Amino acid sequence: MGARRFAKCCGGGGSCASVLIDYVTDVCTSARKKVYSRAISFSPVGKNNMEQYIEFLGRNPILSIIWLVLAAMLVSSWLKGMFSKIRQINPQQLTILVNRQEGQVFDMRAVKEFNGSRIAGSEHMNVEKAKQNDFAGLEKFKTKPIILVCNTGMTASGIASNMYKAGFEQVYVLSGGFGAWQTAGLPTASGK
């Protein structure tokens, strides 16, 4: 339509500039309509979200199974943490346990790391002996709070479970390990 007006105007000696502006406007408007109509055609008309999920599950069974397993593991881990006798504590809670309830901190990191920097008042615990449930010398702490510290909190969790099974009543793990203590900017000691 705009091209006809353009040809008629220029052939008839009229103002070509105004016809050219009309032509460009028409082209831009029709292009916008085409893009908009394509965008609408991509949206799922008549499908709700549940139908899309079912369709996805049907087309991707292996991926769907992986997602279900991961979700089950996440829920299981959360439930285990909620009902566990071993509590994860933060650095502030550790300080309160030590100051108010005479808690004892046991550091499970390598001896070199322990001597380099540690929580003041903490004692070193040999990980190999602890993994073998050898808690000789710790009987005096059976009724007091015991806080286990390792690099990240992972090693300490397993040892804490063993200690609880061995009869230690209040076993805690510093969540995030010694790194969390340092990140909190709390004081450390060094030396033997």
URBELWO-V742047 format. One line per field, one symbol per residue. phi: phi as a letter, one per 30 degrees, with the letter a starting at -180 (. if undefined). psi: psi as a letter, one per 20 degrees, with the letter a starting at -180 (. if undefined). burial: I if it has 9 or more other ideal C-beta (glycine too) atoms within 8 Angstrom, else O. Layout:
BEGIN
phi=???
psi=???
burial=???
END
This chain:
BEGIN
phi=.ddddddddddciddddddddddddddddddddddddddddddddiccddddddddeddbddddddddddddddddddddddcddccdbcedddeddddcbhdcccccdeeddeddaadeidcdbddddddciccdjcedceccdcccbbdbjdddddddddddddjddbcbbddiidddddddiddbbbjd
psi=ghhghgggghhjjaohghhgggggggggghgghggghhhhhhqopiprhghggggghhhmhghggggggggggggggggghhjqhpqpqrhghggggghhjlqppppjrqgggghgprppiqqqppggghhjknkpijhijhiqpppppagiigghgghgghgghijphnpqpopibhhhgghikqqrrrr.
burial=OIOOIIOIIIOOOOOIOOIIOIIIIIIOOOOOOOOOOOOOOOOOOOOOOOOIOOIIIOOOOOOIOOOOOOOOOOOOOOOOOOOOOIOIIIIOIIIIIIOOIOIIIIIIIOOOIIIOOIIOOIOIIOIOIIIOOOIOOIOOIIOIIIIIIIOOIOIIIIIIIIIIOOOIOIIIIIIIIIIIIIOIOIOIIOOO
END
